Amino acid sequence: MKKLRICNAVLLILILFISIACASDDPVSCDINDEDAVVETYQFFPINSNNVWLKNVSESESMLNLIIENQEDYEQFIDVGEGYTKPVIEFEKYTLLAGRIINPTCGQVLDQRVLNKCDKFYYEIYLQDMDCHAVTTIHYFALIKSPKTAVQFIVKR
């Protein structure tokens, strides 16, 4: 009877381990090729533009990501430089992914892309550190057709 309990416990632990291992949020674990999963993005502002940034957000958080799905949030959280106009976004069709990271050194967005893999959306932002020792605030934005699911932000270096 004791062997049966041990076998059942081992089997339960094995099943639990397998189910946890298979429930990864890593977009790499999906069998879809990344190039086939890239979501089309639309013009908002060029990458690393100094003319658009987040406002009314906590300065104490080193990384902050927002999914902006309506005009009210757009007006509350997005600001543009003097002489620039915020692009008009049809929020019935589009969603603005926006974020900010406070980097310990100078840096910039090297590249970015949005993936739709296994019915999940991933916004990948690739940062590049630069050779200076000034703390830098890096903003990133992507305008996409409104996803039907949540979006996970992934910042890579």
Secondary structure, DSSP 8 states (H G I E B T S, - for coil): -HHHHHHHHHHHHHHHHHHHHH----GGGSSS-HHHHB--EE-SS-TT-TTEEE-SS-SS-SEEEEEE-SHHHHHHHEEE-TT-------TTTEEEEEEEEEESS-EEEEEEEEEEETTEEEEEEEEEE-S--S-EEEEEEEEEE--SS-EEEEEE-
